[in-house]
Amino acid sequence: MSVHKASDVKRVTTHTLRAMKESGEKIAMLTAYDYSTARILDAGGVDVLLVGDSASNVMAGHETTLPITLDQMIYHASSVVRGVQRALVIVDLPFGTYQGDSKMALKSSIRIMKESGAHAVKLEGGQEVEESIRRILTAGIPVMGHLGLTPQSIYKFGTYTVRAKQEAEARRLMKDAKLLEDLGCFGLVLEKIPADLAQKVSESLEIPTIGIGGGVHTDGQVLVTQDMLGITQDFHPRFLRRYAELFDVIRDATSAYVSDVKARNFPGDEEQY
Ligand code: KIV
């Protein structure tokens, strides 16, 4: 295996993602919240790392994404940026830092870009966040949209079930997707919507779509890394494929360590000075 120096590596940019859509190459995106994991995922060849506000759930143990703060997102994002050589790093604007106030949206985005070194921001919603998107883009900050199931609105939806199954909501989503492209978003997450709708949206746009629970026809896929690696427990949505069972691996390694310590088997002669 070859070892890359930072200067050898061609970084993924928002333009790369557009070119990937044009050439039909699928985009692989995962979430990351810390330096060590970001290094591993980047080495594994992931194209995009999303510092998702799902950190609120998987890192902090909250029930929803609402409690995480801008300062906490910046801490996670700066850790991820330091671990990455190739992947594009996108950071979620957390709840309460961009809705209903475009000046605040711009300020929040500038803080993220300046203090973390990330490459783009993501926010949830369509027409209702139009002014915020417009203003963020005026500062030259790339923006990714997010439609369908938007977890920051969980108390409006009431459940995490599939969105846009009804004709009216599907039409509204198509309209919002076109609006986000026209505003200048470089890409769009489509979460938990019917696969045929996700396909229709993807085929109607020039910007790439990244699906989570949106079927195979989106231009890329994203999963929460802790779900994909089998670290989270008791979460089995239909769209999730687990590529490892790290909860079991880490628990068993921990048990072996505990046993060794108790039995005075660790450290051994060769593990001391
Ligand atoms: O916060 C997050 O992890 C996300 C993905 C599920 C797309 O927004």
Boltz pocket constraint, residues with backbone or C-beta under 6 A from the ligand:
constraints:
  - pocket:
      binder: B
      contacts: [[A, 31], [A, 50], [A, 51], [A, 52], [A, 53], [A, 54], [A, 55], [A, 92], [A, 189], [A, 191], [A, 212], [A, 222], [A, 223], [A, 224]]
      max_distance: 6.0
